[in-house]
Amino acid sequence: MPLDQASTQMLQQLVEMGAKPFHQMSPDEARRFLAAFRPAYGSGPSMNRVVEEMLPIPGGHCAVRVLIPSDDICGVILHCHGGGWVTLSIDDYDAFGRTLADQSRCAVVLVEYRLAPEHPFPAALDDCQVALNWLADARGRLFGQASLPLIVSGDSAGGNLAAVLANRAARGQGPELAMQVLLYPVTQARFDTDSYLNPDFQLLLSREDMAWFWSHYLPDAVRRDLPDASPLHEADVSRLPPTLIVGAEMDVLNSDADAYAAKLEAAGVPVVHRRFEGQMHIFATMINVLPASAEAIRLIADEIDRVLATTLAHT
């Protein structure tokens, strides 16, 4: 079906404003462009508590923001934000994180990982790993429940980071996870897939834009095939937790999501894969801007509730 009206109007407004494609911007220009959307997202639901901490990483610190909706939570979600590993921050995801926390009844932890090209691969991944390990150890202190289920989630490039974290955990290189949630994830570094080559999908994110993001994140094209960069190349995914993959119909990353869902299903991993018709890349996190975001967050919250209830019933 065609792109929905709200998305079409937003793209038209960007054209009228003279916005350039990402691949024609500098990293700083792209950061300013996306940060300009922040006021439109609003403040999100009020939280019971918000905890800010600085985690030590090589050469500095990594900020995390813990959004706690109530004293009675059922899990903890570590969310790795999108932005092509080059743009966006936890401030851009605050309203999304609050909304997800409110609807899922889980604490949501946002990670201010280092951005490329100043900090190329694997800096972002290393920071997210530090945050996940810290969170696993801090559950008792933060929430009074040391065994709360852990979930990793991420959108776009953040979906790439979340998928790698889950693969590492399945290898025994991270804490046990109850679930992973991947929103239109980057799972490989190929630009010749059906969705990349579809001219109707070259919208807010295009094939050229993704090549630009990869060139900043991991300039060495040979290393992009490493499983820690392209989770689709992970040899064994059979031990992964239940997985929700959310896609947008008109997105250059559709083939990435499809291939990853197929790989996990073939390995026996429980997978729910939902593609939202008439939507483009980034829709799910655009709170109060694209109406379909609300439906996507509701789906995520419902699937988390279902998976955690099933897990509890089997323990």
C-alpha positions as CSV (number, residue, x, y, z in Angstrom):
1,M,0.0,0.0,0.0
2,P,1.2,3.6,-0.4
3,L,3.0,5.6,2.2
4,D,0.6,6.8,4.9
5,Q,-0.6,10.4,4.9
6,A,1.3,11.5,8.0
7,S,4.6,10.3,6.6
8,T,3.9,11.7,3.2
9,Q,3.2,15.1,4.7
10,M,6.3,15.0,6.9
11,L,8.5,14.2,3.9
12,Q,6.9,17.0,1.9
13,Q,7.6,19.5,4.7
14,L,11.2,18.4,4.7
15,V,11.5,19.0,1.0
16,E,9.9,22.4,1.3
17,M,12.4,23.2,4.1
18,G,15.3,22.2,1.8
19,A,16.4,19.3,3.9
20,K,19.3,17.3,2.3
21,P,19.7,13.5,2.3
22,F,22.0,12.2,5.0
23,H,24.7,11.2,2.6
24,Q,25.0,14.9,1.5
25,M,25.4,16.1,5.1
26,S,28.3,16.1,7.5
27,P,27.8,14.1,10.7
28,D,27.3,17.3,12.7
29,E,24.7,18.5,10.2
30,A,22.9,15.2,10.4
31,R,22.9,15.4,14.2
32,R,21.4,18.9,14.2
33,F,18.8,17.8,11.6
34,L,17.5,14.9,13.7
35,A,17.7,16.8,17.0
36,A,15.3,19.4,15.6
37,F,12.5,16.8,15.8
38,R,12.9,16.5,19.6
39,P,10.4,19.2,20.7
40,A,7.7,17.5,18.6
41,Y,7.9,14.3,20.6
42,G,6.8,16.0,23.8
43,S,7.8,15.0,27.3
44,G,6.3,11.6,27.5
45,P,4.5,10.1,30.6
46,S,5.7,10.9,34.1
47,M,7.9,8.3,35.7
48,N,8.0,7.2,39.3
49,R,11.8,7.6,39.3
50,V,14.5,8.6,36.8
51,V,18.0,7.5,37.6
52,E,21.1,8.9,35.8
53,E,24.4,7.2,36.1
54,M,27.8,7.4,34.5
55,L,29.5,4.1,33.7
56,P,33.3,3.9,33.3
57,I,34.5,3.0,29.8
58,P,38.1,3.2,28.4
59,G,39.0,6.9,28.2
60,G,35.9,8.2,29.8
61,H,32.3,7.5,30.9
62,C,29.1,6.4,29.3
63,A,25.8,7.9,30.5
64,V,22.7,5.8,31.1
65,R,19.2,7.0,32.0
66,V,16.9,4.6,33.9
67,L,13.2,5.3,33.4
68,I,11.2,3.6,36.2
69,P,7.4,3.8,35.7
70,S,6.4,2.3,39.1
71,D,7.6,0.4,42.1
72,D,6.0,-2.8,40.7
73,I,7.8,-3.5,37.4
74,C,8.0,-6.8,35.6
75,G,11.2,-6.5,33.7
76,V,14.0,-4.2,32.6
77,I,14.6,-3.2,28.9
78,L,18.0,-2.0,27.7
79,H,17.3,0.1,24.6
80,C,20.0,0.9,22.1
81,H,18.9,4.0,20.1
82,G,19.1,4.3,16.4
83,G,20.7,6.9,14.2
84,G,23.1,5.0,12.0
85,W,25.7,4.8,14.8
86,V,26.4,8.5,13.9
87,T,23.5,10.6,15.2
88,L,20.9,10.9,18.0
89,S,21.1,10.6,21.8
90,I,19.2,9.5,24.8
91,D,17.5,12.9,24.9
92,D,16.0,12.2,21.5
93,Y,14.6,8.9,22.9
94,D,13.4,10.1,26.2
95,A,9.7,10.4,25.2
96,F,9.9,7.0,23.5
97,G,11.5,5.4,26.5
98,R,9.0,6.8,28.9
99,T,6.1,5.7,26.7
100,L,7.5,2.2,26.4
101,A,8.2,2.0,30.1
102,D,4.6,3.2,30.9
103,Q,2.9,0.7,28.6
104,S,5.2,-2.3,29.2
105,R,5.4,-1.9,33.0
106,C,9.2,-2.4,32.6
107,A,12.0,-0.1,33.5
108,V,13.7,1.3,30.3
109,V,17.4,2.0,30.3
110,L,18.7,4.3,27.5
111,V,22.5,4.2,26.7
112,E,24.5,7.3,25.5
113,Y,27.0,5.2,23.6
114,R,29.8,6.9,21.7
115,L,29.1,7.9,18.1
116,A,31.0,7.4,14.9
117,P,33.0,8.7,13.1
118,E,34.8,10.1,16.1
119,H,34.4,6.6,17.8
120,P,34.1,3.9,15.1
121,F,33.3,0.2,15.5
122,P,33.3,-1.3,18.1
123,A,33.0,1.7,20.4
124,A,29.1,1.8,20.4
125,L,28.9,-1.9,20.8
126,D,31.4,-1.9,23.7
127,D,29.5,0.8,25.5
128,C,26.2,-1.0,25.2
129,Q,27.9,-4.2,26.5
130,V,29.2,-2.3,29.5
131,A,25.7,-0.9,30.1
132,L,24.1,-4.4,29.8
133,N,26.6,-6.0,32.2
134,W,26.2,-3.1,34.6
135,L,22.4,-3.4,34.5
136,A,22.5,-7.1,35.2
137,D,24.5,-6.5,38.3
138,A,22.6,-3.4,39.4
139,R,19.0,-4.8,39.3
140,G,18.9,-5.5,43.0
141,R,20.2,-2.0,44.0
142,L,18.0,-0.2,41.5
143,F,14.8,-2.1,41.7
144,G,15.0,-4.4,44.8
145,Q,14.8,-7.5,42.6
146,A,18.1,-9.0,41.5
147,S,16.4,-11.5,39.2
148,L,14.2,-9.2,37.1
149,P,14.0,-10.4,33.5
150,L,16.4,-8.6,31.2
151,I,15.4,-7.6,27.7
152,V,17.5,-5.9,25.0
153,S,15.9,-3.8,22.3
154,G,17.0,-1.4,19.6
155,D,15.9,0.4,16.5
156,S,17.8,0.6,13.2
157,A,21.5,0.8,14.0
158,G,20.4,0.3,17.6
159,G,18.7,-2.9,16.5
160,N,22.0,-4.0,15.1
161,L,23.7,-3.4,18.5
162,A,20.8,-5.1,20.4
163,A,21.0,-8.2,18.1
164,V,24.8,-8.5,18.7
165,L,24.3,-8.2,22.4
166,A,21.8,-11.0,22.3
167,N,24.1,-13.2,20.2
168,R,27.0,-12.6,22.6
169,A,24.7,-13.4,25.6
170,A,23.7,-16.7,23.8
171,R,27.4,-17.5,23.5
172,G,27.9,-17.0,27.2
173,Q,29.5,-13.6,26.8
174,G,26.8,-11.6,28.6
175,P,23.9,-11.9,31.0
176,E,20.9,-14.2,30.4
177,L,18.2,-12.5,28.4
178,A,14.5,-13.1,28.4
179,M,13.8,-11.5,25.0
180,Q,15.1,-9.3,22.3
181,V,13.1,-6.6,20.5
182,L,14.4,-5.4,17.1
183,L,12.9,-2.5,15.2
184,Y,13.8,-2.5,11.5
185,P,17.3,-3.7,12.5
186,V,20.5,-3.5,10.4
187,T,21.6,-7.1,10.3
188,Q,24.1,-7.1,7.4
189,A,26.2,-4.7,5.3
190,R,24.9,-5.6,1.8
191,F,23.4,-2.9,-0.3
192,D,22.1,-5.1,-3.2
193,T,19.1,-6.7,-1.5
194,D,15.6,-6.4,-2.9
195,S,14.6,-3.7,-0.5
196,Y,17.8,-1.6,-0.9
197,L,17.2,-1.6,-4.7
198,N,13.5,-0.8,-4.6
199,P,13.1,2.8,-5.8
200,D,9.9,3.2,-3.8
201,F,11.7,2.7,-0.5
202,Q,14.3,5.5,-0.9
203,L,12.5,7.8,1.6
204,L,13.9,9.3,4.8
205,L,16.6,6.6,4.7
206,S,18.0,5.6,1.3
207,R,20.5,3.1,0.0
208,E,23.1,5.9,-0.3
209,D,22.4,7.0,3.2
210,M,23.0,3.6,4.7
211,A,26.3,3.3,2.7
212,W,27.2,6.7,4.3
213,F,26.4,5.5,7.8
214,W,28.4,2.3,7.4
215,S,31.4,4.3,6.0
216,H,31.5,6.3,9.3
217,Y,30.8,3.3,11.6
218,L,33.1,0.7,10.0
219,P,35.2,2.0,7.1
220,D,36.9,-1.3,6.5
221,A,34.3,-3.1,4.3
222,V,35.9,-6.5,4.9
223,R,35.3,-6.3,8.7
224,R,31.6,-5.5,8.2
225,D,31.0,-9.3,7.7
226,L,32.1,-10.0,11.3
227,P,29.2,-11.3,13.4
228,D,29.7,-8.4,15.8
229,A,29.0,-6.0,12.9
230,S,26.5,-8.1,10.9
231,P,24.5,-10.3,13.3
232,L,23.1,-12.2,10.3
233,H,26.5,-13.8,10.0
234,E,26.4,-15.3,13.5
235,A,27.1,-19.0,13.1
236,D,24.7,-20.4,15.8
237,V,21.5,-18.5,16.7
238,S,19.7,-21.4,18.2
239,R,20.1,-20.3,21.8
240,L,18.6,-16.9,21.3
241,P,15.6,-15.8,23.4
242,P,12.1,-15.1,22.0
243,T,12.4,-12.3,19.5
244,L,10.1,-9.6,18.2
245,I,11.0,-8.0,14.9
246,V,9.1,-4.9,13.8
247,G,9.4,-3.7,10.3
248,A,8.2,-0.9,8.1
249,E,6.7,-1.7,4.7
250,M,8.6,1.0,2.8
251,D,12.1,0.6,4.2
252,V,15.4,-0.2,2.6
253,L,16.1,-2.5,5.6
254,N,13.2,-4.8,5.0
255,S,15.5,-7.5,3.5
256,D,17.7,-7.3,6.6
257,A,14.8,-7.9,8.9
258,D,13.3,-10.7,6.7
259,A,16.6,-12.5,6.5
260,Y,17.2,-12.4,10.2
261,A,13.7,-13.5,11.1
262,A,14.1,-16.4,8.7
263,K,17.4,-17.4,10.1
264,L,16.1,-17.4,13.7
265,E,12.9,-19.3,12.8
266,A,15.0,-22.0,11.0
267,A,17.1,-22.4,14.2
268,G,13.9,-22.9,16.3
269,V,13.9,-19.5,18.0
270,P,10.3,-18.2,18.8
271,V,9.9,-15.2,16.5
272,V,7.1,-12.7,16.0
273,H,7.7,-10.6,12.9
274,R,5.3,-7.8,12.1
275,R,5.7,-5.4,9.2
276,F,3.6,-2.2,9.4
277,E,2.0,-1.4,6.1
278,G,2.3,2.1,4.7
279,Q,5.2,3.0,7.1
280,M,8.7,4.1,6.5
281,H,11.9,3.7,8.4
282,I,12.1,5.4,11.9
283,F,8.3,5.5,12.3
284,A,8.1,3.5,15.5
285,T,10.0,6.0,17.6
286,M,8.5,9.2,16.3
287,I,6.1,9.8,19.2
288,N,3.4,12.4,18.5
289,V,4.7,12.9,14.9
290,L,3.7,9.7,13.1
291,P,0.5,8.1,14.5
292,A,1.6,4.5,13.8
293,S,4.3,4.9,16.5
294,A,1.6,4.4,19.1
295,E,0.5,1.1,17.5
296,A,4.0,-0.1,17.3
297,I,4.8,0.6,21.0
298,R,1.5,-1.1,22.0
299,L,2.6,-4.2,20.0
300,I,6.0,-4.2,21.7
301,A,4.4,-3.8,25.2
302,D,1.9,-6.6,24.5
303,E,4.6,-9.0,23.2
304,I,6.8,-8.3,26.2
305,D,3.9,-9.0,28.5
306,R,3.1,-12.2,26.7
307,V,6.7,-13.5,26.7
308,L,7.3,-12.7,30.3
309,A,4.0,-14.3,31.4
310,T,5.0,-17.4,29.4
311,T,8.4,-17.5,31.0
312,L,6.9,-17.1,34.5
313,A,4.5,-19.9,33.8
314,H,7.3,-22.3,32.9
315,T,9.4,-21.5,36.0
